[in-house]
């Protein structure tokens, strides 16, 4: 039988708050989870795969600036 992690264990493992992990789950943004009755559990290998799929940075290149889409208010003197 495979061992599953509870949400407290996962939040500690990936070093985010429990509230953050729950918010990700509600938005469908966090690691995949399974429901065991009313309980939320995570497969350790799913956590590892999710982390490996996250974007990485620090490649030494500057990001391309996006056009500022916010409207600027004219200031009259």
Secondary structure by P-SEA (a helix, b strand, c coil): cbbbbcaaaaaaaacccaaaaaaaaaaccccbbbbcccbbbbbaaaaaaaaaaccccccccccccccccbbbbbbcc
